[in-house]
Amino acid sequence: MKTRLCSALLLACVVGGSSHSHAADAWRRLPVKEYRDKMKGGWIGQIAGVAWGAPTEFKWKDQIIPADRMPQWKPEMINHAFGQDDLYVEMTFLRSLEEHGIDVNIRQAGIDFANSGYPLWCANDNGRRNLRRGIAPPDSSHPQFTRCPNDIDYQIEADYSGLIAPGLPQAAIDLGEKFGRLMNYGDGMYAGQFMGAMYAEAFFESDPVEIVRAGLKAIPAESQYAEMVRDLLAWHQADPVDWEQTWRLCQKKYRENPEYQQASNGGIDCKINGAYVLLGLLYGNRDLDRTILVSCRSGMDSDCNPSSSAGVLFTTIGYAALPARFNTGLDEDREFSHTAYNFPRLLDVCEKLARQFVVRHGGRIERAANGEEVFVIPVVEPKPSKLELSWAPGPIAGSRFSPEEMNRIKFGTTPEAVNRAAAKLFPGWKVADCGPDMNPGLREEWDGRRNVLCVHPLDQQTGCVLNRTVEVPAGRKTRLHLVVGHDPQGDFELRVRANDRELRRQSVNATTCTDGHWLEQEIDLSEFAGRSVTLELVNQPTGWSYEAAYWAEIKIQSE
């Protein structure tokens, strides 16, 4: 009887009818062509939101950004997001799914994340450091090992989980348990599961209120994050016009009340930033610009938040229906930072994975009378993860990577590994205080040069040092010849010291470099003739963003 009922419901569905109520239906249908268009729109929403908000990020804390201080959107800004962590981190997760299959285990996901080469902050940075130290997931995100389990990180990079799981909130939940656990715990992980479930619903629902309610079903009802979502829905229902008044209610409860600041890392907490995402969605009234502007003007992480709200909204609309100011001009050949994907390859891998997730979760792919493929997706109530509190966590799992697994982590941040690379390229030189970010070590090719040593500062105050003690010959002119590069998205300060005395201090950036991103320096060592001298080459951080140094040549020349 159940089979005949499902068949009857399927026959009653219209192929393109993705907007019908699913409360009484057992299945929903989504043409693959429509899926791809909406998924493409979701990515463009993320890109537009983060690019528009980037100039304001964390410049307004606990205050609304004045309307006249907001940058104006220009179509060429669509190409300003290729180096944003909102995007490149989640593409690492897509790559794991693509390379290892949708059943990839959490330990492999952790190894892949540990091997990522981009700069990270907050929970992402803590989680990856733990992985590289051998603390395997799920412990890599446990509050015993990280100071920021409730940070915004998985919230801003969980978009992929809904974009590859149309109408499948359980898939978004399960992916959060696999990838969100690498860096977040409790509310920090639920935040990403909530976002993923909203995206999953956005393929079938256009009303932001209903999308938010669908996301709420995917997380533990007793969590503070769920409480925040319920508050936003209630406050919006009570006053659907004045978003600034609702913003003040958010501040009073989720910023000023210590009960909601437990395990919080200041303004990077997922609950308050998640509230700003919902302000944009609920008060944006499906207007593209207003949605982005409300989320952005709410402040704090004001590029990540509009990226999330715009991503969900743009998914409901689809790429083809977006105005030209958003859906033209993207450089589709350019790859996102430290990923294998340009825009077309990104869309292809998402469609490939979506096909697999639809089938895995009990759906199928049919061919309609017009020849088009159609996703037939079951309506299944999600089962949220168990409740965890970051300020009162459960016991650790005691999970550690095995020696074999550690050997697969290419960037284990061990001083020995970096020093082996330095000894291979620059015999006699040693490396100290090298941080783990941006995968320090040997680059067989970088920016047109072969065999380059990448290093990174240890922290925001401590530069990475290459050092060597040499005998400067008497009676000859001796110089130190250096060629060093900077990341296209960052800079640093080169400091050259001899016997603790500074000989050179030079910014290494787009202005000072020539021939791509390379700086050539000659330092006269003749004053040390006939003496032993300890040389130090310092990769000193400045703004703590993409501050790796790429050493191509280090030579001591006498004549």
Buried (B, 14 or more C-beta within 10 A) or exposed (E): EEEEEBEEEBEEBEBBEBEBEBEEBBBBBBBBEBBBBBBBBBBBBBBBBBBBBBBBBBEBEEEBBEEEEBEEBEBEBBEBBBBBBBBBBBBBBBBBBBEBEBEBEBBBBBBBBBBBBBBBBBBBBBBBBBBBBBBBBBBBBBBEBBEBBBBBBBBBBBBBBBBBBBBBBBBBBBBBBBBBBBBBBBBBBBBBBBBBBBBBBBBBBBEBBBBBBBBBBBBBEEBBBBBBBBBBBEBBEEEEEEBEEBBEBBBEBBBEEEEBBBBBBBBBBBBBBBBBBBBBBBBBEEEBBBBBBBBBBBBBBBBBBBBBBBBBBBBBBBBEEBEEBBBEBBEEEEBBBBBBBBBEBBBEBBBBBBBBBBEBBEBEBBEBEEEBEBBBBBBBEBEBBEBBBBBEBEEEEEBEBEEEBBEBBBBBBBEEBBBEBBEEBBEEBBBBBBBBBBBBBBBEEBBEBEBBBBBBBBEEEBBBBBBBEBEBBEEEEBBBEBBBBBBEBBBBBBBBBBEEEEBBEBBBBEEEBEEEBBBEBEBEBEEBBEEEBEBBBBBBBBEBBBBBBBBBBBEBEEE
